[in-house]
Amino acid sequence: MRSVKYFNTTGPCREDEHYMLPPEPRLPEAREYIERGNYFVLHAPRQSGKTTVLETLARTLNAEGEYVAVSFSCETAQTAKTFEDAEARLLGSIAEAAEDMELAPELRPPDPWPDAVPGNRLRRALRDWAVRCPFPLVLFFDEIDTLTGDNLVSVLSQLRDGHRNRPHRFPHSVVLCGLRDVRDYKAAPGGDPERLGSSSPFNIKVDSLRLADFTYVQVTELYEQHTEATGQKFTPEAVQRAFEASQGQPWLVNALAREVIDKMRVPVTEPVTDKHMETAVERLIVARATHLDSLVARLNEPPVKRIIEPMIAGTVPSVDLAYNDDASYARDLGLIKLSRSLQMANPIYQEVVVRVLTEQIENAIQIDSRSFVTSEGRLDFELLLEEFTGFWSLHGEIISREHNYAEAACQLVFMAWLHRVVNGGGLIDREYAVGRGRIDILVRWPLPDGTEQWEAVELKVHHRGRADPETRGLVQLDGYLRRMGLPCGTLIVFDQRSPMPTITGSNGPSGRPVTLVRL
């Protein structure tokens, strides 16, 4: 039996097996709502720790001896065709979960469940259990959004109907947990917009809670558990790099540590450094694990595309993000975050999204990346730009027209070119200036003496019928160069009026030399 815990990336965390954080600080309101007998909703993107939080809360409540709590999954009823089948599957999941939690016989649900007409059996079953149970019942309906259509309506209706009889004749507190808030279920892509028949399908809820990502302090606390168990430290720089790359997304935080400890196998006698973590970030992006693949599979869904495509193009989606179903959907998937501006949820997701969208283009680029490296080991960036100009002249218009993300195709083609040249030798950092019509790119190329060659590029598009962005681009690039401490940079303007490609010299407002490429 393994004596040392490990970082978990598959399924719920277990205290005796995995490094994990206590759930209460991530969901401080939950305990108060449960004690008040409230019904509420918990939602968060997949693999954010929802199931772990629910199961841990249930075990804690049971151990305290004042409630009977059961957390169960609704997934078993996902394919049910009738009310009767859906109810039978749900009640079977509840009974099995109660057995797995080793509740005392007098606390378990009735066996068998009482019979009732289809569409009323769940309400009747929970009523009978609440009546016979000596403690208030707390039920966690995990994966509630796997139910759809009439089956979902039936479950919500029965919970609403029984709510007024709690706590003696119905569960004291009920928590519905899923990817999205209940109010958004009817707007799920591909679904019937009227299937819930109400703008407030669960109007007995007191609140909708969103499970937060880890804070920097929590990431530090999680990694310190490994240090306490093995003696191996994560340097502050390594923790900072992990947090910057993941923004605290729980699966990513665990996956980065697992990559370093279990796959890269950094010796336990050595500290984990930011260099190790940087390598882990790149390996995770390249490997594109199941969690990441499940996200990028959504990129061609119309609601997601309507949000992500303008972000890559540097423009603002033509919607009010605060009240937009597309933005809400992309956020609930975990792809974006809404703060003062629209942003990708974290740099790892951002990089994976771009690589997926450029993959087909990159495969069509037939070049030898070694030809762009000088005898001194430097990246010949001037040659890179010259060769790209030729490639764009031959293929750019066709690729732009045929790519599914046509609005961002110009930017994606250049980034695919960079991937083809730089991947395996250097790194590419990107910043999306959403709303300012630009993308800032920094290429970092390692040199033989241990330093790095940095090349900064700004991408702009000159749309037909709009003002030439060159002057504004020079100002913006100058500010980026000043911020990065660089003496020069490159401005690429994709001119959709189809001019002759040119590469010339220019200067920013502060006099910094700029290579100006117009395509």
C-alpha positions as CSV (number, residue, x, y, z in Angstrom):
1,M,0.0,0.0,0.0
2,R,1.3,3.5,-0.9
3,S,2.2,5.4,2.2
4,V,2.7,8.9,0.6
5,K,-0.3,10.8,-0.8
6,Y,-0.2,12.1,-4.4
7,F,-1.7,14.9,-6.5
8,N,-5.0,13.6,-8.0
9,T,-6.2,14.4,-11.5
10,T,-8.9,11.7,-11.9
11,G,-12.2,11.7,-9.9
12,P,-13.0,13.0,-6.4
13,C,-10.1,13.5,-3.9
14,R,-9.9,11.2,-0.9
15,E,-8.3,12.5,2.3
16,D,-6.4,9.3,2.9
17,E,-5.0,9.1,-0.6
18,H,-4.6,12.6,-2.1
19,Y,-3.3,16.0,-1.2
20,M,-6.4,18.1,-0.9
21,L,-7.7,21.3,0.6
22,P,-10.6,21.5,3.0
23,P,-13.8,22.4,1.1
24,E,-15.3,24.9,3.6
25,P,-13.0,27.9,2.7
26,R,-13.9,27.4,-1.0
27,L,-17.6,27.5,-0.2
28,P,-18.0,29.4,3.0
29,E,-21.8,30.1,2.6
30,A,-22.7,26.4,2.2
31,R,-22.7,25.5,5.8
32,E,-24.9,28.4,6.9
33,Y,-27.4,27.7,4.2
34,I,-27.6,24.0,5.2
35,E,-28.1,24.9,8.8
36,R,-30.9,27.3,7.8
37,G,-32.6,24.6,5.9
38,N,-32.1,26.3,2.5
39,Y,-32.2,24.8,-0.9
40,F,-29.5,26.2,-3.1
41,V,-27.4,25.7,-6.3
42,L,-23.7,25.0,-6.6
43,H,-22.1,25.3,-10.1
44,A,-18.6,25.4,-11.5
45,P,-16.7,24.2,-14.6
46,R,-15.8,20.5,-14.9
47,Q,-13.0,19.2,-12.7
48,S,-13.1,22.1,-10.4
49,G,-13.6,19.9,-7.3
50,K,-17.4,20.0,-7.0
51,T,-17.9,16.3,-6.3
52,T,-15.0,16.4,-3.8
53,V,-16.6,19.3,-2.0
54,L,-20.0,17.7,-1.8
55,E,-18.7,14.3,-0.6
56,T,-16.5,15.9,2.0
57,L,-19.4,18.1,3.2
58,A,-21.6,15.0,3.5
59,R,-19.0,13.0,5.4
60,T,-18.4,16.0,7.8
61,L,-22.1,16.5,8.5
62,N,-22.6,12.8,9.1
63,A,-19.6,12.6,11.5
64,E,-21.0,15.5,13.5
65,G,-24.2,13.5,14.2
66,E,-26.7,16.3,13.7
67,Y,-27.7,15.6,10.1
68,V,-28.0,12.7,7.7
69,A,-26.3,13.8,4.5
70,V,-26.0,11.9,1.2
71,S,-24.2,13.0,-2.0
72,F,-25.1,11.1,-5.1
73,S,-24.8,11.5,-8.9
74,C,-27.8,12.0,-11.3
75,E,-25.8,10.7,-14.2
76,T,-27.4,7.3,-14.0
77,A,-30.7,8.8,-15.1
78,Q,-29.2,10.7,-18.0
79,T,-30.5,8.3,-20.7
80,A,-33.8,7.6,-19.0
81,K,-36.7,7.8,-21.5
82,T,-39.6,8.0,-19.0
83,F,-40.4,9.6,-15.6
84,E,-40.7,6.1,-14.2
85,D,-37.2,5.1,-15.4
86,A,-35.6,8.3,-14.3
87,E,-37.1,8.2,-10.8
88,A,-36.1,4.6,-10.4
89,R,-32.5,5.3,-11.4
90,L,-32.2,8.4,-9.1
91,L,-33.7,6.5,-6.1
92,G,-31.3,3.6,-6.8
93,S,-28.3,6.1,-6.8
94,I,-29.5,7.6,-3.5
95,A,-29.8,4.2,-1.8
96,E,-26.4,3.0,-3.1
97,A,-24.7,6.3,-2.0
98,A,-26.3,5.9,1.5
99,E,-25.0,2.4,1.7
100,D,-21.5,3.5,0.6
101,M,-21.5,6.1,3.3
102,E,-22.1,3.3,5.8
103,L,-25.1,5.0,7.4
104,A,-26.6,3.2,10.3
105,P,-29.7,1.1,9.3
106,E,-32.2,3.4,11.0
107,L,-30.7,6.4,9.0
108,R,-30.9,4.8,5.6
109,P,-33.7,5.3,3.1
110,P,-36.7,2.9,3.1
111,D,-36.0,-0.5,1.5
112,P,-37.9,-0.9,-0.7
113,W,-38.8,2.7,-1.6
114,P,-42.6,3.4,-1.4
115,D,-44.5,3.0,-4.7
116,A,-46.2,5.9,-6.3
117,V,-47.4,7.1,-9.7
118,P,-44.6,8.1,-12.1
119,G,-43.9,11.8,-11.8
120,N,-44.5,11.7,-8.1
121,R,-42.4,8.8,-6.9
122,L,-39.3,10.9,-6.0
123,R,-41.3,13.3,-3.8
124,R,-43.1,10.5,-2.1
125,A,-39.9,8.5,-1.5
126,L,-38.0,11.5,0.0
127,R,-41.1,12.4,2.2
128,D,-41.2,8.9,3.6
129,W,-37.4,8.9,4.3
130,A,-37.6,12.3,6.0
131,V,-40.5,11.1,8.2
132,R,-38.7,8.0,9.5
133,C,-35.2,9.6,9.8
134,P,-34.4,10.8,13.3
135,F,-32.2,13.6,11.9
136,P,-32.8,16.3,9.3
137,L,-31.9,15.1,5.8
138,V,-29.4,16.9,3.6
139,L,-29.2,15.8,-0.1
140,F,-26.6,16.8,-2.7
141,F,-27.8,16.2,-6.2
142,D,-24.5,16.0,-8.1
143,E,-24.5,16.3,-11.9
144,I,-28.1,17.5,-11.9
145,D,-27.6,19.1,-15.3
146,T,-27.2,15.6,-16.9
147,L,-31.0,15.4,-16.7
148,T,-32.8,17.1,-19.5
149,G,-36.3,17.9,-20.8
150,D,-39.3,16.5,-19.0
151,N,-37.2,14.4,-16.6
152,L,-35.5,17.5,-15.3
153,V,-38.8,19.4,-15.1
154,S,-40.3,16.5,-13.1
155,V,-37.4,16.4,-10.6
156,L,-37.4,20.1,-10.0
157,S,-41.2,20.2,-9.7
158,Q,-41.2,17.4,-7.1
159,L,-38.5,19.2,-5.1
160,R,-40.5,22.4,-5.3
161,D,-43.7,20.6,-4.2
162,G,-42.1,19.0,-1.2
163,H,-40.1,22.0,-0.1
164,R,-42.9,23.5,1.9
165,N,-43.1,20.3,4.1
166,R,-39.4,20.4,5.2
167,P,-37.8,19.5,7.6
168,H,-40.1,16.8,9.1
169,R,-41.8,15.6,5.9
170,F,-39.2,16.4,3.3
171,P,-35.4,16.9,3.2
172,H,-34.2,19.8,5.4
173,S,-31.7,21.1,2.8
174,V,-31.2,20.2,-0.9
175,V,-28.2,21.3,-3.0
176,L,-28.3,21.0,-6.8
177,C,-24.8,20.8,-8.3
178,G,-23.8,21.0,-12.0
179,L,-21.8,22.8,-14.6
180,R,-24.3,25.7,-14.9
181,D,-26.8,27.5,-12.8
182,V,-30.2,26.0,-12.9
183,R,-31.6,29.2,-14.5
184,D,-29.4,28.5,-17.5
185,Y,-30.4,24.9,-18.1
186,K,-33.1,25.9,-20.5
187,A,-30.5,27.9,-22.5
188,A,-28.1,25.0,-22.9
189,P,-26.8,24.8,-26.5
190,G,-28.8,22.4,-28.6
191,G,-31.6,22.2,-26.1
192,D,-35.2,23.2,-26.3
193,P,-35.3,26.9,-25.0
194,E,-38.8,26.2,-23.6
195,R,-38.2,22.8,-22.0
196,L,-38.3,24.0,-18.4
197,G,-41.4,26.1,-19.0
198,S,-40.3,28.8,-16.6
199,S,-37.7,31.6,-16.3
200,S,-37.1,30.4,-12.8
201,P,-37.2,26.6,-12.8
202,F,-36.0,26.3,-9.2
203,N,-37.5,29.4,-7.6
204,I,-37.2,27.9,-4.1
205,K,-33.4,28.3,-4.2
206,V,-31.9,30.9,-1.8
207,D,-28.8,31.4,-3.8
208,S,-26.6,30.1,-6.7
209,L,-23.0,29.6,-5.6
210,R,-20.0,29.3,-7.9
211,L,-17.2,27.2,-6.6
212,A,-14.1,29.5,-6.8
213,D,-10.7,28.5,-8.1
214,F,-7.8,28.1,-5.7
215,T,-6.2,31.3,-4.5
216,Y,-2.4,31.7,-4.5
217,V,-2.4,31.0,-0.8
218,Q,-4.4,27.8,-1.3
219,V,-2.0,26.6,-4.0
220,T,0.8,27.2,-1.6
221,E,-1.0,25.3,1.1
222,L,-1.7,22.3,-1.3
223,Y,1.9,22.1,-2.4
224,E,3.1,22.4,1.2
225,Q,1.3,19.2,2.0
226,H,3.7,17.4,-0.3
227,T,6.6,19.1,1.4
228,E,5.4,17.9,4.8
229,A,5.0,14.4,3.5
230,T,8.3,14.0,1.6
231,G,10.5,16.9,2.6
232,Q,10.7,18.1,-1.0
233,K,10.0,21.9,-1.3
234,F,8.4,23.9,-4.0
235,T,10.3,27.2,-4.3
236,P,8.2,30.4,-4.1
237,E,9.0,31.0,-7.8
238,A,7.7,27.5,-8.7
239,V,4.4,28.1,-6.8
240,Q,4.1,31.5,-8.5
241,R,4.6,30.0,-11.9
242,A,2.1,27.3,-11.3
243,F,-0.5,29.9,-10.1
244,E,0.2,32.3,-13.0
245,A,-0.2,29.5,-15.6
246,S,-3.3,27.9,-14.0
247,Q,-4.9,30.9,-12.3
248,G,-5.8,28.4,-9.6
249,Q,-7.9,26.1,-11.7
250,P,-7.9,23.0,-9.4
251,W,-7.3,20.3,-12.1
252,L,-4.4,22.3,-13.6
253,V,-2.9,23.0,-10.2
254,N,-2.8,19.3,-9.4
255,A,-1.8,18.3,-12.9
256,L,1.2,20.6,-12.9
257,A,2.4,19.2,-9.6
258,R,1.8,15.6,-10.8
259,E,3.7,16.3,-14.0
260,V,6.8,17.5,-12.0
261,I,6.6,14.8,-9.2
262,D,5.3,11.7,-11.0
263,K,6.3,12.1,-14.6
264,M,9.4,14.3,-14.7
265,R,10.4,12.6,-11.5
266,V,12.4,15.5,-10.0
267,P,14.4,13.8,-7.3
268,V,12.9,14.2,-3.8
269,T,16.3,15.5,-2.6
270,E,15.9,18.5,-5.0
271,P,13.5,21.5,-4.7
272,V,10.9,22.0,-7.4
273,T,11.9,25.2,-9.2
274,D,10.2,27.6,-11.6
275,K,12.3,26.0,-14.4
276,H,10.7,22.6,-13.6
277,M,7.3,24.2,-13.5
278,E,7.8,25.9,-16.8
279,T,8.7,22.6,-18.3
280,A,5.6,21.0,-16.8
281,V,3.4,23.8,-18.2
282,E,4.7,23.1,-21.7
283,R,4.4,19.3,-21.4
284,L,0.8,19.7,-20.2
285,I,0.0,21.8,-23.2
286,V,1.6,19.5,-25.7
287,A,0.1,16.4,-24.1
288,R,-3.4,17.9,-24.1
289,A,-4.9,15.6,-21.5
290,T,-8.5,14.5,-21.4
291,H,-9.5,17.6,-19.4
292,L,-8.0,19.9,-21.9
293,D,-9.4,18.0,-24.9
294,S,-12.9,18.1,-23.4
295,L,-12.7,21.9,-23.4
296,V,-11.3,22.4,-26.9
297,A,-13.9,20.1,-28.3
298,R,-16.3,22.9,-27.5
299,L,-14.5,25.5,-29.7
300,N,-16.8,24.9,-32.8
301,E,-20.0,25.2,-30.8
302,P,-21.6,28.5,-32.0
303,P,-21.9,30.1,-28.6
304,V,-18.3,29.5,-27.8
305,K,-17.1,30.6,-31.2
306,R,-19.0,33.8,-31.0
307,I,-17.0,34.7,-27.8
308,I,-13.5,33.2,-28.5
309,E,-13.1,34.3,-32.2
310,P,-13.3,38.1,-31.4
311,M,-10.9,37.5,-28.5
312,I,-8.2,36.0,-30.8
313,A,-8.8,38.8,-33.3
314,G,-8.4,41.4,-30.5
315,T,-11.9,42.8,-31.0
316,V,-14.8,43.0,-28.6
317,P,-17.7,40.6,-29.1
318,S,-20.7,42.6,-30.3
319,V,-22.8,41.7,-27.2
320,D,-23.3,43.0,-23.7
321,L,-21.1,40.5,-21.8
322,A,-22.8,41.0,-18.5
323,Y,-26.2,39.8,-19.8
324,N,-25.1,37.5,-22.7
325,D,-25.9,33.8,-22.8
326,D,-22.9,33.0,-24.9
327,A,-20.5,34.7,-22.5
328,S,-22.2,33.0,-19.6
329,Y,-21.9,29.6,-21.3
330,A,-18.2,30.0,-22.1
331,R,-17.6,31.1,-18.5
332,D,-19.5,28.2,-17.1
333,L,-17.4,25.9,-19.2
334,G,-14.4,27.5,-17.6
335,L,-12.9,28.8,-20.9
336,I,-13.1,32.5,-20.0
337,K,-13.3,34.8,-17.1
338,L,-15.2,38.1,-16.8
339,S,-13.4,40.8,-14.8
340,R,-12.8,44.3,-16.1
341,S,-12.3,42.9,-19.5
342,L,-12.9,39.6,-21.3
343,Q,-10.0,37.2,-20.8
344,M,-9.2,33.5,-21.3
345,A,-9.5,31.7,-18.0
346,N,-5.8,31.1,-17.7
347,P,-2.7,31.0,-19.9
348,I,-2.7,27.2,-20.3
349,Y,-6.2,27.2,-21.8
350,Q,-5.3,30.2,-23.9
351,E,-2.3,28.4,-25.4
352,V,-4.1,25.1,-25.9
353,V,-7.0,26.9,-27.7
354,V,-4.6,28.7,-30.1
355,R,-2.6,25.5,-30.8
356,V,-5.7,23.6,-31.6
357,L,-7.0,26.3,-33.9
358,T,-3.6,26.6,-35.7
359,E,-3.0,22.8,-35.9
360,Q,-4.4,22.3,-39.4
361,I,-2.6,25.3,-40.7
362,E,0.7,24.3,-39.1
363,N,0.5,20.9,-40.7
364,A,0.4,22.6,-44.1
365,I,3.5,24.6,-43.5
366,Q,6.4,22.7,-45.0
367,I,9.6,24.3,-43.7
368,D,12.7,23.2,-41.8
369,S,12.9,25.1,-38.6
370,R,16.6,24.6,-38.3
371,S,17.1,26.8,-41.3
372,F,16.1,29.8,-39.2
373,V,18.8,29.3,-36.6
374,T,22.2,31.1,-37.3
375,S,25.6,29.5,-36.7
376,E,25.7,31.5,-33.4
377,G,22.5,29.9,-32.2
378,R,20.3,32.9,-32.6
379,L,16.9,32.9,-34.2
380,D,17.1,34.7,-37.6
381,F,13.9,36.7,-37.1
382,E,14.4,38.8,-40.2
383,L,14.5,35.6,-42.3
384,L,11.4,34.3,-40.4
385,L,9.5,37.5,-41.4
386,E,10.7,37.3,-45.1
387,E,9.7,33.7,-45.4
388,F,6.3,34.3,-43.8
389,T,5.7,37.1,-46.2
390,G,6.2,34.8,-49.1
391,F,4.0,32.1,-47.6
392,W,1.2,34.6,-46.9
393,S,1.3,35.8,-50.5
394,L,0.8,32.3,-51.8
395,H,-1.6,30.8,-49.3
396,G,-2.9,33.5,-46.9
397,E,-6.1,34.5,-48.6
398,I,-7.2,30.9,-49.2
399,I,-6.5,29.8,-45.6
400,S,-8.3,32.9,-44.2
401,R,-11.3,32.2,-46.3
402,E,-11.6,28.6,-45.5
403,H,-10.7,28.6,-41.8
404,N,-13.7,28.1,-39.4
405,Y,-12.5,31.1,-37.3
406,A,-12.3,33.4,-40.4
407,E,-12.4,36.6,-38.4
408,A,-9.2,35.6,-36.6
409,A,-7.6,33.7,-39.5
410,C,-4.9,36.3,-40.2
411,Q,-3.6,36.1,-36.6
412,L,-3.9,32.3,-36.5
413,V,-1.9,31.9,-39.7
414,F,1.0,33.9,-38.3
415,M,0.9,32.1,-35.0
416,A,0.9,28.7,-36.8
417,W,4.0,29.9,-38.7
418,L,5.7,30.8,-35.4
419,H,4.8,27.4,-33.9
420,R,6.4,25.7,-36.9
421,V,9.6,27.6,-36.5
422,V,9.9,28.1,-32.8
423,N,8.3,25.0,-31.2
424,G,10.9,22.7,-29.7
425,G,13.5,25.5,-29.4
426,G,11.9,28.5,-27.8
427,L,8.7,29.7,-26.2
428,I,5.9,32.0,-27.4
429,D,4.0,34.3,-25.0
430,R,0.7,35.9,-26.1
431,E,-1.4,38.8,-24.8
432,Y,-4.8,39.4,-26.2
433,A,-5.7,43.1,-26.0
434,V,-9.4,42.6,-26.4
435,G,-11.1,45.7,-27.6
436,R,-7.9,47.3,-28.8
437,G,-7.7,45.3,-32.0
438,R,-4.3,43.8,-31.4
439,I,-2.4,40.8,-30.2
440,D,1.0,41.2,-28.6
441,I,3.4,38.2,-29.1
442,L,6.8,37.7,-27.4
443,V,9.1,35.0,-28.8
444,R,11.8,33.8,-26.3
445,W,14.7,32.0,-27.8
446,P,17.4,30.4,-25.6
447,L,21.0,31.3,-26.5
448,P,24.1,29.2,-26.0
449,D,25.4,31.5,-23.2
450,G,22.3,30.9,-21.1
451,T,20.5,34.2,-21.9
452,E,17.4,34.6,-24.1
453,Q,16.8,36.4,-27.3
454,W,13.5,38.2,-27.2
455,E,11.5,39.3,-30.2
456,A,8.3,41.3,-29.8
457,V,5.5,41.4,-32.4
458,E,2.2,43.2,-32.6
459,L,-0.5,42.0,-35.0
460,K,-3.1,44.4,-36.5
461,V,-5.7,44.0,-39.2
462,H,-6.7,46.8,-41.7
463,H,-10.3,46.1,-42.4
464,R,-11.9,47.4,-45.6
465,G,-13.7,50.7,-45.0
466,R,-11.8,51.4,-41.7
467,A,-9.0,53.7,-40.8
468,D,-5.4,52.4,-41.3
469,P,-4.3,51.0,-37.9
470,E,-0.6,51.5,-38.6
471,T,-0.1,54.8,-36.6
472,R,-2.1,53.4,-33.7
473,G,-0.2,50.1,-33.9
474,L,3.2,51.9,-33.7
475,V,2.0,53.7,-30.5
476,Q,0.7,50.5,-29.0
477,L,3.8,48.5,-29.9
478,D,6.0,51.3,-28.5
479,G,4.2,51.0,-25.1
480,Y,4.6,47.2,-25.2
481,L,8.3,47.5,-25.9
482,R,8.7,50.0,-23.1
483,R,6.9,47.7,-20.7
484,M,9.1,44.7,-21.8
485,G,12.3,46.7,-21.8
486,L,13.1,46.0,-25.4
487,P,14.8,48.3,-27.8
488,C,13.0,47.3,-31.0
489,G,10.0,45.3,-32.3
490,T,7.9,44.2,-35.3
491,L,4.5,45.5,-36.3
492,I,2.5,43.3,-38.8
493,V,-0.5,44.8,-40.5
494,F,-2.7,42.4,-42.4
495,D,-4.3,44.7,-45.0
496,Q,-7.5,43.2,-46.3
497,R,-7.5,45.5,-49.2
498,S,-4.9,43.1,-50.8
499,P,-1.9,45.4,-51.3
500,M,1.6,44.2,-52.3
501,P,3.4,42.7,-49.3
502,T,6.2,45.0,-48.0
503,I,8.8,44.9,-45.2
504,T,10.1,48.4,-44.3
505,G,11.7,50.2,-41.4
506,S,9.8,52.7,-39.1
507,N,10.0,54.1,-35.7
508,G,7.7,54.3,-32.7
509,P,6.8,57.6,-30.9
510,S,9.8,57.2,-28.6
511,G,12.2,56.5,-31.5
512,R,12.5,52.8,-31.0
513,P,13.1,51.1,-34.4
514,V,10.3,49.0,-35.7
515,T,10.2,46.5,-38.6
516,L,6.9,47.2,-40.4
517,V,5.4,44.3,-42.3
518,R,2.3,45.0,-44.4
519,L,0.6,42.0,-46.0
